[in-house]
């Protein structure tokens, strides 16, 4: 039972650490920064793109940022499990 509490404490600590992690992704001049809790903290648009181009680039940035953050979390979970 105490091991479960220790594991819970480790998970809380890891959650706090991941919240400080960020990834920044750029596509076609659009930049997105995302925290470990998947909150987007910054978006920079490319004024040279039209509306449709902005949308496409922004969606691509969000997808890439989410994928990269999931990989970081998985890596952290791997070290937690071992």
Secondary structure, DSSP 4 states (H G I P E B T S, - for coil): -HHHHHHHHHHHHHHHHHHH-EEEEEETTEEEEEETTS-EEEEE--TTS-HHHHHHHHHHHHHHHHHHHHHHHHHHHHHHH-
